């Protein structure tokens, strides 16, 4: 990782918590058992109303606690906490993640080998089905030509069994916020997360901006973590449907090359209409309404999204010039051609 006389880079694991005392009790010991030298473990508490803070003070006094006065969501909450953490590398870790021995060292070694690597994720597997990839990140995040996000090892709601098929270290489009290693200077240069996104796709937005700045995003499968999370919860929550559809449009509006914004958004509205009918005919009326709400709130905020586009000075290259971009349509490949695994694309 370093030459023999050079100090190890300073690393901080930062867990954003909201009413997650049961996860802290269960998974924090695995984090504290990490072997990386001089590791700082921080819990940023997003105005929890359970006994999280009291529990940490009693059971894990070695953990630094940073308290937010309000629940600012994933994006705003992390921004507020990370301003108060000094480290060369930040590891943003969900509270419901179990880490494995030696999970930090290979990622830091990879990032130290190339200063252009701004963010990296480990292989993320399901805690309940440990032989399968987990929904939120799997073996690295991708995006298709229409802006739909998917992963090596997870296409829409289908997760694959891990048979070692994605064990190569490679560039990706986005690294999962469930377990994201990020270079602190790059995070600050990119302006951190966008608090308007609140939750969902904020890591993809950050990674897109990092690529626009000339950085790379990687996956390092030598590091493995297990995430409780799960796509099932996302599928049954209309609020998450709303966030996913709204934030995806904002993501595209903010980061696409100028001449590509409205042609692609126009196309996406028609594709989202297909999803609207799918939810409707499946009896998921609240999800259809969530798409309506997402489109309305996106359109209502056009002036704001335009201002954000202009405030980020880095160029916006064509999407297909970036790493981790699938030049076809993942929806067409999956729903029409029946392809369910990444290797079939």
KOLVEX-459264 format. One record per residue: residue in one letter; x, y, z of N, C-alpha, C in turn. Coordinates in steps of 0.2 Angstrom, whole numbers, padded with zeros to 4 digits, always signed. Atoms other than C-alpha are relative to their C-alpha. Example, Ala and Ser with C-alpha at 12.3 -4.5 7.8 and 13.67 -1.06 7.14 Angstrom:
A+0004-0006+0000+0062-0022+0039+0004+0006+0000
S-0004-0006-0001+0068-0005+0036-0004+0005+0003
This chain:
X+0004-0006+0000+0000+0000+0000+0004+0006+0000
X-0005-0006-0001+0014+0012+0005+0007-0003+0000
X-0007+0002-0001+0033+0012+0005+0001-0001+0007
X-0001+0002-0007+0040+0006+0021+0000+0006+0005
X-0001-0006-0005+0044+0023+0028-0006+0005-0001
X+0005-0004+0001+0028+0031+0022-0006-0002+0005
X+0006+0001-0004+0013+0033+0034-0006-0003-0004
X+0006+0002+0004-0003+0024+0030-0005+0006+0000
X+0004-0006+0000-0016+0036+0024-0006-0001+0005
X+0005+0000-0006-0029+0041+0037-0007-0002-0003
X+0007+0003+0002-0046+0032+0035-0005+0001+0005
X+0005+0000-0005-0062+0035+0043-0006-0003-0003
X+0007+0003+0001-0078+0024+0043-0005+0005+0003
X+0005-0004-0003-0093+0035+0044-0007-0003-0002
X+0007+0004+0001-0110+0027+0047-0005+0005+0002
X+0005-0005-0001-0125+0038+0045-0006-0004+0003
X+0005+0004-0004-0138+0032+0058-0007+0004+0001
X+0007-0003-0002-0157+0036+0060-0004-0006+0003
X+0004+0005-0004-0166+0025+0073+0002-0007-0002
X-0002+0006+0002-0155+0011+0069+0004-0004+0005
X-0004+0003-0006-0149+0005+0086+0000-0008-0001
X-0001+0007+0001-0153-0013+0082+0005-0002-0005
X-0006+0001+0005-0141-0012+0067+0006+0001+0003
X-0006-0001-0003-0128-0004+0077+0002-0005+0005
X-0001+0005-0004-0129-0017+0090+0003-0006-0003
X-0001+0006+0003-0128-0031+0078+0007+0001-0005
X-0005-0001+0005-0115-0024+0065+0006+0004+0001
X-0006-0004-0002-0104-0011+0073+0006-0004+0002
X-0006+0004-0002-0093-0024+0081+0004-0003-0005
X-0004+0002+0006-0088-0031+0064+0004+0006-0003
X-0004-0006+0003-0082-0013+0059+0005+0001+0005
X-0005-0001-0005-0073-0011+0076+0006-0005+0000
X-0005+0005+0000-0064-0027+0073+0005+0001-0006
X-0004-0001+0006-0056-0020+0056+0007+0001+0002
X-0007+0000-0002-0037-0022+0056+0004+0006-0003
X-0004-0005+0003-0033-0006+0046+0003+0005+0006
X-0003-0004-0005-0021+0004+0057-0003+0007+0001
X+0002-0007-0001-0027+0020+0065-0007+0002-0002
X+0007-0001+0003-0045+0018+0059-0004+0004+0005
X+0005-0004-0004-0057+0031+0065-0007-0002-0002
X+0007+0002+0001-0075+0025+0067-0005+0006+0003
X+0004-0006-0002-0088+0039+0067-0008-0002-0002
X+0007+0000+0002-0107+0038+0068-0003+0007+0000
X+0004-0007+0000-0117+0053+0062-0007-0002+0001
X+0007+0001-0002-0134+0053+0070-0004+0005-0003
X+0005-0004+0004-0148+0060+0059-0006+0001+0004
X+0006-0002-0005-0159+0066+0074-0004-0006+0002
X+0004+0006-0002-0164+0048+0080-0004+0002+0006
X+0004-0001-0005-0178+0047+0091+0000-0007+0005
X-0001+0006-0004-0173+0030+0098+0006+0001+0004
X-0006-0001-0005-0159+0026+0110+0007-0001-0003
X-0007+0001+0004-0145+0025+0097+0006+0004+0004
X-0005-0004-0003-0135+0039+0105+0002-0002+0007
X-0002+0003-0007-0136+0033+0123+0003-0007-0001
X-0002+0007+0001-0133+0015+0117+0008+0001-0002
X-0007-0001+0002-0117+0021+0108+0005+0002+0006
X-0004-0003-0006-0110+0031+0123+0001-0006+0005
X-0001+0005-0005-0113+0016+0134+0004-0006-0002
X-0003+0006+0003-0108+0001+0123+0007+0001-0004
X-0006-0001+0005-0095+0009+0111+0003+0007+0001
X-0002-0007-0001-0087+0024+0119+0006+0002-0004
X-0005-0002+0004-0073+0023+0107-0002+0003-0007
X+0003-0003+0006-0084+0028+0093-0002+0007+0001
X+0001-0008+0000-0085+0047+0089-0007+0001-0003
X+0007-0001+0002-0103+0053+0088-0001+0007-0002
X+0001-0007+0003-0108+0068+0077-0008+0000-0001
X+0007+0000+0000-0126+0073+0079-0003+0006-0004
X+0004-0005+0003-0137+0082+0067-0006+0002+0003
X+0006-0002-0004-0151+0092+0074-0007-0002-0004
X+0006+0002+0004-0163+0087+0060+0002-0006-0004
X-0001+0006+0005-0165+0071+0049+0000+0004-0007
X-0002-0003+0007-0157+0078+0033+0000-0005-0006
X+0000+0005+0006-0159+0062+0023+0007-0003-0001
X-0007+0003+0002-0144+0052+0016+0005+0006-0002
X-0004-0005+0003-0137+0066+0006+0002+0006+0005
X-0001-0005-0004-0139+0081+0017+0003-0002+0007
X-0003+0002-0006-0135+0071+0033+0007-0002-0001
X-0007+0001+0001-0119+0065+0026+0004+0006-0001
X-0003-0006+0001-0114+0082+0020+0002+0003+0006
X-0001-0003-0006-0116+0089+0037+0005-0003+0004
X-0004+0004-0004-0107+0075+0046+0008+0000-0003
X-0007+0001+0003-0092+0074+0033+0004+0006+0001
X-0004-0006-0001-0088+0092+0035+0004+0000+0007
X-0004+0000-0007-0082+0088+0053+0004-0006+0001
X-0004+0005+0000-0072+0073+0048+0006+0001-0004
X-0007-0001+0004-0053+0074+0043+0003-0007-0001
X-0003+0007+0002-0046+0059+0034+0002+0001-0008
X-0002+0001+0007-0038+0055+0017-0005-0003-0004
X+0005+0004+0004-0051+0042+0013-0006+0000+0005
X+0006+0002-0003-0069+0041+0019-0004-0006-0002
X+0004+0006+0002-0079+0025+0020-0007+0001+0002
X+0007-0001-0001-0098+0029+0019-0003-0007+0001
X+0003+0007-0001-0106+0013+0027-0007+0000+0003
X+0007+0001-0003-0124+0009+0030+0001-0003+0007
X+0000+0003-0007-0128+0004+0048-0002-0007-0001
X+0002+0007+0001-0135-0013+0041+0005-0004-0004
X-0005+0004+0003-0119-0019+0034+0005-0003+0004
X-0005+0004-0003-0108-0033+0040+0006+0000-0004
X-0006+0000+0004-0090-0031+0035+0004-0006+0002
X-0004+0006-0001-0077-0045+0033+0007+0002+0002
X-0007-0001-0001-0059-0047+0039+0004+0003-0006
X-0004-0003+0005-0047-0036+0029-0004+0003-0006
X+0004-0003+0006-0061-0027+0019+0003+0007-0002
X-0002-0007+0001-0052-0010+0020+0006+0000-0004
X-0007+0000+0003-0034-0014+0015+0000+0000-0008
X+0000+0001+0007-0037-0020-0003-0003+0006-0004
X+0003-0006+0004-0048-0005-0008+0005+0006+0001
X-0004-0006-0001-0036+0008+0000+0007-0001-0004
X-0006+0002+0004-0021-0001-0009-0002+0002-0007
X+0001-0002+0007-0030+0001-0026-0001+0007-0001
X+0001-0007+0001-0035+0019-0023+0007+0004+0001
X-0007-0003-0001-0017+0023-0017+0004-0001-0007
X-0004+0002+0006-0010+0015-0034-0002+0005-0005
X+0003-0004+0006-0020+0028-0045-0003+0006+0003
X+0003-0006-0003-0023+0046-0039-0007+0002-0004
X+0006-0002+0003-0037+0047-0052-0006-0004+0002
X+0006+0003-0003-0048+0035-0043-0002+0004+0006
X+0003-0004-0005-0060+0045-0033-0004-0004+0005
X+0005+0004-0004-0072+0032-0027+0000-0007-0002
X+0000+0007+0001-0073+0013-0025-0005-0003+0005
X+0005+0004-0005-0085+0000-0018+0003-0007+0000
X-0002+0007-0001-0082-0018-0012-0005-0004-0004
X+0005+0005+0002-0092-0033-0018-0005+0000+0006
X+0005+0000-0005-0109-0031-0009-0005-0006-0001
X+0004+0006+0000-0118-0047-0005-0006+0000+0005
X+0006+0000-0004-0135-0051+0003+0002-0003+0007
X-0001+0002-0007-0134-0053+0022-0005-0006+0001
X+0004+0006-0001-0149-0065+0021+0001-0006-0004
X-0002+0005+0005-0144-0075+0006+0007+0001-0002
X-0007-0002+0001-0125-0074+0007+0003-0002-0006
X-0003+0002+0006-0122-0083-0009-0002+0005-0006
X+0002-0004+0005-0131-0069-0019+0002+0007+0001
X-0002-0007+0000-0127-0051-0024-0006+0004+0004
X+0006-0004-0003-0137-0038-0015-0002+0006-0004
X+0003-0005+0004-0148-0025-0023+0004+0006-0001
X-0003-0007+0000-0139-0009-0018+0007+0000-0002
X-0007-0001+0002-0123-0010-0028+0003-0006-0003
X-0002+0007+0003-0119-0029-0031+0008+0001-0001
X-0008+0000+0001-0102-0029-0040+0001+0006-0005
X-0002-0007+0004-0102-0011-0047-0006+0002-0004
X+0006-0003+0004-0115+0001-0054+0001+0003-0007
X+0000-0002+0007-0119+0005-0072-0006+0004-0001
X+0005-0004+0003-0130+0016-0082-0001-0001-0007
X+0000+0001+0007-0138+0014-0099-0002+0006-0003
X+0000-0006+0004-0141+0026-0113-0006+0004+0002
X+0006-0004-0002-0158+0031-0106+0000+0003+0008
X-0001-0002-0007-0151+0034-0088-0003-0004+0005
X+0002+0005-0005-0158+0018-0080+0006-0003+0003
X-0006+0003-0004-0146+0012-0066-0001-0008+0001
X+0000+0007-0001-0142-0006-0064+0007-0002+0002
X-0006+0002-0002-0127-0017-0058+0003-0006-0003
X-0003+0007+0002-0115-0031-0062-0003-0004+0006
X+0003+0004-0005-0125-0044-0053-0007+0001+0002
X+0007-0002-0001-0142-0035-0052-0003+0004-0005
X+0003-0004+0005-0153-0030-0066-0008+0001+0002
X+0006-0002-0003-0169-0021-0060-0001-0004+0007
X+0000+0003-0006-0175-0033-0046+0003-0007+0000
X-0003+0006+0000-0166-0048-0051+0007+0000+0002
X-0007+0000-0003-0150-0052-0041+0003-0007-0002
X-0003+0006+0002-0138-0065-0047+0004-0004+0006
X-0004+0004-0005-0129-0079-0037+0007+0002-0001
X-0007-0001+0001-0111-0075-0034+0004-0006-0001
X-0004+0006+0002-0100-0088-0043+0007+0002-0002
X-0006-0003+0002-0085-0077-0045+0001+0003-0007
X+0000-0003+0007-0090-0071-0062+0001+0007+0000
X-0002-0007+0000-0087-0053-0057+0005+0002+0005
X-0006-0001-0004-0071-0055-0047+0005+0005-0002
X-0005-0004+0003-0061-0043-0058-0001+0007+0002
X+0000-0007-0002-0057-0026-0052-0001+0004-0007
X+0001-0004+0006-0063-0013-0065-0004+0006+0001
X+0003-0006-0001-0070+0004-0068-0008-0001-0001
X+0007+0000+0001-0089+0007-0066-0002+0007+0000
X+0003-0006+0000-0101+0021-0067-0001+0003+0007
X+0001-0003-0007-0106+0023-0049+0001-0006+0005
X-0002+0004-0006-0101+0016-0032-0006+0000+0005
X+0005+0000-0004-0114+0011-0020+0001+0004+0006
X+0000-0003-0007-0118+0022-0005-0001-0004+0006
X+0001+0005-0005-0121+0007+0005+0007-0001+0003
X-0007+0001-0002-0102+0005+0006+0005+0003-0005
X-0004-0004+0005-0093+0019-0003+0007+0002+0003
X-0007-0003-0002-0074+0023-0001+0001+0006-0005
X-0001-0006+0004-0071+0040-0007+0006+0005+0002
X-0005-0005-0001-0056+0052-0008-0003+0006+0003
X+0003-0006-0003-0060+0066+0004+0001+0006-0004
X-0001-0006+0004-0052+0079-0007-0004+0000-0007
X+0005+0000+0005-0062+0073-0022-0007+0001+0001
X+0007-0002-0003-0078+0073-0012-0001+0007+0000
X+0001-0007-0002-0075+0091-0007+0000+0004-0007
X-0001-0004+0006-0070+0096-0025-0007-0001-0004
X+0006+0002+0003-0086+0088-0032-0006+0004+0003
X+0006-0004-0004-0097+0098-0019-0004-0005+0004
X+0004+0005-0005-0102+0082-0009-0007-0002-0004
X+0007+0002+0002-0120+0075-0011-0004+0006-0001
X+0005-0005+0001-0134+0085-0018-0006-0001+0005
X+0005+0001-0005-0146+0087-0003-0007+0000-0003
X+0007+0000+0003-0161+0090-0015-0002-0007-0001
X+0002+0006+0002-0160+0072-0019-0003-0004+0006
X+0002+0003-0007-0163+0067+0000+0003-0007+0001
X-0002+0007+0000-0161+0049-0003-0001-0004-0007
X+0000+0004+0006-0158+0037-0018+0003+0004-0006
X-0004-0002+0006-0146+0040-0033+0004+0006+0002
X-0005-0005-0001-0136+0053-0024+0007-0002-0001
X-0007+0002+0001-0121+0042-0025+0001+0000-0008
X-0001+0000+0007-0124+0040-0044+0001+0007-0003
X-0001-0007+0001-0125+0059-0045+0007+0002+0001
X-0007-0001-0002-0109+0061-0036+0005-0003-0004
X-0005+0004+0004-0100+0048-0046+0000+0003-0007
X+0001-0003+0006-0106+0056-0062+0004+0007+0000
X-0004-0006-0001-0099+0073-0056+0008-0001+0001
X-0007+0002-0001-0083+0065-0051+0003-0002-0007
X-0002+0002+0006-0081+0057-0068+0001+0007-0005
X-0001-0007+0004-0084+0075-0076+0006+0004+0002
X-0006-0003-0002-0070+0081-0066+0007-0004-0002
X-0006+0003+0002-0058+0068-0073+0002-0006+0004
X-0001+0006-0005-0059+0055-0059-0003-0007-0003
X+0002+0007+0001-0062+0036-0060-0004-0003+0006
X+0004+0004-0005-0075+0025-0051+0002-0007-0001
X-0002+0007+0001-0070+0007-0047-0004-0004+0005
X+0003+0005-0005-0076-0009-0039+0006-0004+0001
X-0005+0005-0003-0064-0020-0029-0003-0006+0003
X+0003+0006-0003-0071-0037-0027+0004-0004+0005
X-0004+0003-0005-0057-0042-0016-0002+0001+0007
X+0003-0002-0007-0066-0033-0002-0007-0002-0001
X+0007+0003+0000-0083-0041+0003-0003+0003+0006
X+0004-0002-0006-0097-0034+0014-0007-0003-0002
X+0006+0003+0001-0114-0041+0017-0005+0006+0003
X+0005-0005-0002-0129-0029+0017-0007-0003+0001
X+0007+0003-0001-0146-0032+0024-0005+0003-0005
X+0004-0004+0006-0155-0018+0013-0005-0004-0003
X+0005+0005+0004-0164-0027-0001-0004+0004-0005
X+0004-0003+0005-0173-0023-0017-0008+0000+0002
X+0007+0002-0002-0190-0030-0009-0003+0007+0003
X+0003-0006-0003-0192-0014+0002-0001+0005-0005
X+0001-0005+0005-0189-0003-0012-0006-0001-0005
X+0005+0002+0005-0202-0012-0023-0007+0002+0003
X+0007-0001-0003-0216-0010-0010-0001+0007+0003
X+0001-0006-0003-0214+0008-0005-0001+0005-0006
X+0002-0006+0005-0223+0022-0016+0005+0006+0001
X-0004-0006-0001-0212+0035-0008+0007-0001-0003
X-0006+0001+0003-0196+0026-0014-0001+0000-0008
X+0001+0000+0007-0204+0024-0031+0000+0007-0002
X+0000-0007+0002-0207+0043-0031+0007+0003+0000
X-0007-0002+0000-0189+0046-0026+0004-0002-0006
X-0004+0003+0006-0182+0034-0039-0001+0004-0007
X+0001-0003+0006-0191+0042-0053+0001+0007-0001
X-0002-0007+0000-0189+0060-0048+0007+0001+0000
X-0007-0001+0000-0171+0059-0044+0004-0002-0006
X-0003+0002+0006-0167+0049-0060+0000+0006-0005
X+0001-0006+0005-0174+0064-0070+0005+0006+0002
X-0005-0006-0003-0164+0077-0059+0007-0002-0002
X-0007+0003+0001-0148+0066-0061+0001+0001-0008
X-0001-0001+0007-0150+0067-0080+0000+0007-0002
X+0000-0007+0002-0154+0085-0081+0006+0004+0002
X-0005-0004-0003-0140+0091-0070+0007-0002-0004
X-0007+0003+0003-0126+0080-0079+0001-0001-0007
X-0001+0002+0007-0130+0077-0097+0003+0006-0004
X-0002-0005+0005-0122+0087-0111-0006+0004-0002
X+0005-0005+0001-0132+0103-0114-0005-0002-0006
X+0005+0002+0006-0140+0097-0131-0003-0006+0001
X+0003+0007-0001-0145+0080-0124-0005+0000+0005
X+0005+0000-0006-0155+0085-0109-0007-0001-0002
X+0007+0001+0001-0172+0088-0116-0002-0005-0005
X+0002+0006+0004-0172+0075-0130+0000-0006+0004
X+0000+0006-0004-0168+0062-0117-0005+0000+0005
X+0006+0000-0005-0180+0068-0104-0006-0001-0003
X+0007+0002+0004-0194+0068-0117-0001-0007-0001
X+0001+0007+0001-0190+0050-0121-0001-0003+0006
X+0001+0003-0006-0189+0046-0103-0007+0001+0003
X+0007-0001-0002-0206+0053-0100-0005-0006-0003
X+0004+0006+0004-0213+0040-0113+0001-0006+0003
X-0002+0006-0003-0203+0026-0105-0003+0000+0007
X+0003+0000-0006-0209+0031-0088-0008-0001+0000
X+0007+0001+0001-0227+0031-0095-0001-0008+0000
X+0000+0008+0001-0224+0012-0099+0000-0003+0007
X-0001+0002-0007-0219+0010-0080-0007+0001+0003
X+0006-0002-0003-0235+0019-0075-0005-0005-0001
X+0005+0005+0002-0246+0007-0085+0001-0006+0004
X-0001+0007-0003-0237-0008-0078-0002+0000+0007
X+0003+0000-0007-0240-0002-0060-0007+0000+0000
X+0007+0000+0000-0258+0002-0064-0003-0007-0001
X+0003+0007+0002-0262-0015-0072+0002-0005+0005
X-0002+0005-0005-0253-0024-0058-0004+0002+0007
X+0004-0002-0006-0265-0015-0045+0004+0004+0005
X-0004-0004-0004-0251-0004-0038-0001+0007-0001
X+0003-0007+0002-0261+0012-0040+0004+0005+0004
X-0003-0006-0003-0251+0022-0027+0007+0001-0003
X-0006-0001+0004-0235+0018-0037-0001+0004-0006
X+0002-0004+0005-0243+0025-0052+0000+0007+0002
X+0000-0007-0002-0247+0041-0043+0006+0003+0002
X-0007-0002-0002-0229+0041-0036+0003+0003-0006
X-0004-0002+0006-0223+0043-0054-0003+0006-0002
X+0003-0007+0002-0236+0057-0058+0003+0005+0005
X-0003-0005-0005-0229+0066-0042+0007+0001-0002
X-0007-0001+0002-0211+0063-0047+0001+0004-0006
X+0000-0005+0006-0214+0071-0064-0002+0007+0001
X+0002-0006-0002-0223+0085-0057+0005+0004+0004
X-0005-0003-0004-0210+0089-0044+0006+0002-0004
X-0006-0001+0004-0196+0087-0057-0002+0007-0005
X+0002-0006+0004-0205+0100-0069-0001+0006+0004
X+0001-0006-0004-0209+0112-0055+0007+0003+0002
X-0007-0002-0002-0190+0112-0051+0005+0002-0006
X-0004+0000+0006-0184+0115-0069+0005+0006+0001
X-0005-0005-0001-0176+0132-0064+0005-0002+0005
X-0005+0002-0005-0168+0125-0049+0006-0005-0003
X-0005+0005+0003-0160+0110-0059+0004+0004-0005
X-0005-0004+0005-0154+0122-0073+0005+0004+0004
X-0005-0004-0004-0146+0133-0060+0006-0005+0003
X-0005+0005-0002-0137+0117-0053+0004-0002-0006
X-0004+0002+0006-0131+0112-0070+0005+0006-0002
X-0005-0005+0002-0123+0129-0073+0005+0002+0005
X-0005-0001-0005-0115+0130-0056+0005-0005+0001
X-0005+0005-0001-0105+0115-0058+0004+0001-0007
X-0004-0003+0006-0091+0121-0070+0003-0006-0004
X-0003+0005+0004-0084+0104-0076-0004-0001-0006
X+0003+0002+0007-0088+0099-0094-0005-0006+0001
X+0004+0006+0001-0102+0087-0098+0001-0004-0006
X-0001+0003+0006-0096+0075-0110-0006-0005-0002
X+0005+0005+0002-0107+0063-0120+0000-0006+0005
X+0001+0005-0005-0114+0050-0108+0004-0006-0002
X-0003+0006+0002-0107+0036-0119+0008+0000+0000
X-0007-0001+0000-0089+0043-0117+0003-0002+0007
X-0002+0002-0007-0089+0039-0098+0001-0007+0001
X-0001+0007-0002-0084+0023-0090-0006-0003+0004
X+0006+0003-0004-0098+0011-0084-0006+0001-0003
X+0006-0002+0003-0110+0016-0097-0002-0006-0005
X+0003+0005+0005-0121+0002-0107-0003+0004-0005
X+0003-0004+0006-0125+0009-0124-0006-0002-0003
X+0007+0002+0002-0141+0000-0126-0005+0002+0005
X+0005-0002-0004-0157+0000-0117-0001-0006+0005
X+0001+0006-0005-0157-0011-0101-0007-0002+0001
X+0007+0002-0001-0176-0011-0100-0002-0004-0006
X+0001+0004+0006-0177-0017-0118+0003-0007+0001
X-0004+0006+0000-0164-0031-0115-0004-0004+0006
X+0003+0004-0006-0173-0036-0098-0007-0002-0002
X+0007+0002+0001-0191-0035-0102-0003-0002-0006
X+0002+0002+0006-0192-0038-0120+0004-0006-0002
X-0005+0006+0002-0177-0050-0124+0001-0005+0006
X+0000+0005-0005-0178-0058-0107+0007-0001+0003
X-0007+0001-0002-0160-0055-0102+0000+0002+0008
X+0000-0001-0007-0158-0057-0083+0006+0001+0004
X-0006+0000-0003-0140-0057-0080+0005+0005-0004
X-0004-0005+0003-0126-0044-0083+0004-0003-0006
X-0005+0003+0005-0115-0056-0093-0004-0002-0007
X+0004+0001+0006-0130-0059-0106+0000+0007-0004
X+0001-0007+0004-0129-0040-0111+0005+0000-0006
